[in-house]
């Protein structure tokens, strides 16, 4: 998992650096100057995480019986909704987005069988400060609320609803053009304050064929690990979601 995010971060930096020369030579007269706020609203974004990985470690059964769990082999995706907002004056950026997703996975007919269904809601907000042309450092917070319904072997069904607030820091790259806007963000956090680990990476392009209306598309990854103490025992869930994002935007 960590290797995957190192690759994602490396690809993000490579794309950003390869386009830096174009940014220095291209005219930005078609966009507002620094100090003029620009706003982007994404009322509908469809995130399709075709790569879903779930790993759970259940505590022992109260009154006797061991714990257990493991990773799912097969996955299913029931739907997701993502909406977002951003504002920038060229030096500062404010970004916010929210997600609802339902998905799950199983390990059948392996023994012991494992089945996991998940409902997830998160909200994310960050503030960024430009440190170099097109590059920003970010600081923010993500709220993760998930509901796990787990069936493992012959033990009774297990449900848990952990919710955490994760502090985040990261690096982002944004280039605004007349018809194309490029966005790349890598953030990490949790630090044990909320989740144990919270990592995300997104690359997205906005195509604006009209003045105030356009389309956006890209790819996003999210990984988190949550631990929760239950009567001196621990429930651990590791979650990976990755897949394309498509939608449309309104620009002002």
C-alpha positions, -999 to 999 in steps of 0.1 A, spaced: 0 0 0 28 24 9 46 15 -23 14 24 -43 13 58 -27 50 64 -33 44 56 -70 14 80 -70 33 108 -54 63 103 -78 39 104 -108 23 135 -95 57 153 -91 69 141 -125 38 154 -143 40 187 -124 77 193 -130 74 183 -167 47 209 -172 66 237 -152 84 249 -183 51 253 -201 37 273 -173 67 297 -174 63 303 -211 25 303 -214 6 335 -210 -18 337 -181 -37 367 -193 -68 346 -198 -71 340 -161 -76 364 -132 -45 380 -117 -33 372 -82 -56 388 -57 -88 382 -78 -108 353 -63 -120 326 -86 -145 299 -77 -152 264 -89 -182 244 -79 -186 207 -86 -222 198 -79 -219 163 -93 -188 141 -93 -190 104 -99 -162 84 -82 -160 48 -94 -135 29 -72 -132 -3 -91 -102 -13 -69 -117 -19 -34 -96 -36 -7 -109 -43 28 -89 -58 57 -106 -63 91 -93 -78 124 -122 -86 147 -118 -88 185 -126 -120 204 -162 -128 210 -174 -117 244 -177 -147 267 -152 -168 248 -141 -175 213 -112 -160 194 -111 -131 170 -101 -132 134 -107 -117 100 -84 -110 71 -86 -95 37 -114 -98 12 -107 -113 -22 -138 -103 -42 -153 -68 -41 -185 -51 -50 -193 -14 -54 -228 -2 -48 -225 35 -55 -208 68 -45 -215 105 -47 -189 132 -44 -194 170 -45 -167 197 -42 -159 234 -40 -127 254 -44 -117 291 -43 -83 307 -51 -68 341 -56 -36 327 -70 -17 328 -36 -43 311 -13 -66 282 -20 -96 268 -1 -109 234 -11 -138 213 3 -155 181 -8 -178 154 6 -183 118 -3 -208 90 3 -200 55 -8 -214 20 -3 -192 -10 -11 -180 -43 3 -162 -76 -3 -161 -112 6 -138 -142 8 -160 -171 -3 -157 -201 -5 -125 -198 14 -126 -210 50 -134 -194 73 -156 -173 50 -155 -135 54 -181 -109 42 -179 -71 47 -203 -44 38 -194 -8 43 -212 26 42 -188 55 43 -193 92 46 -165 117 47 -160 155 45 -127 172 37 -116 208 39 -81 223 34 -64 257 31 -33 260 9 -5 286 5 15 289 -27 52 283 -22 63 283 -59 46 288 -93 17 263 -93 28 246 -61 10 248 -27 14 234 8 -18 223 23 -33 219 58 -67 206 65 -90 180 82 -110 150 70 -140 135 88 -143 98 82 -175 80 94 -179 43 84 -203 15 92 -189 -20 90 -212 -51 89 -190 -82 91 -198 -119 89 -168 -141 98 -170 -179 99 -197 -191 123 -196 -162 147 -225 -139 151 -226 -109 127 -204 -80 139 -212 -43 134 -192 -12 142 -195 25 134 -161 42 140 -159 79 133 -127 100 134 -114 135 126 -80 134 108 -56 163 106 -39 165 72 -9 181 56 2 178 20 14 192 -13 -7 203 -43 -2 215 -78 -27 236 -97 -24 252 -131 -53 274 -144 -56 280 -181 -82 293 -205 -97 260 -214 -78 235 -192 -72 235 -154 -48 209 -140 -50 197 -104 -28 173 -84 -30 167 -46 -12 144 -22 -22 145 15 -13 124 45 -25 125 81 -43 108 109 -12 106 130 -31 85 156 -52 116 165 -81 102 145 -72 73 122 -38 56 125 -30 64 88 -49 85 63 -34 89 27 -50 103 -4 -38 112 -39 -58 128 -67 -51 139 -102 -78 157 -122 -82 179 -153 -110 204 -159 -120 211 -195 -139 243 -199 -154 246 -234 -177 274 -222 -170 303 -200 -187 291 -168 -194 255 -175 -170 226 -180 -162 189 -173 -137 173 -150 -121 139 -149 -92 121 -133 -82 95 -108 -83 93 -70 -69 70 -43 -78 69 -6 -63 46 21 -70 47 58 -65 25 88 -87 28 119 -83 11 152 -109 10 180 -107 -4 215 -135 -26 225 -134 -39 261 -96 -41 262 -96 -57 227 -90 -40 194 -110 -38 162 -89 -28 132 -100 -19 97 -79 -11 67 -95 4 36 -83 11 1 -104 28 -26 -91 38 -60 -107 46 -93 -116 73 -119 -136 105 -112 -159 122 -137 -183 151 -134 -190 187 -143 -180 221 -129 -193 256 -127 -167 284 -128 -170 320 -117 
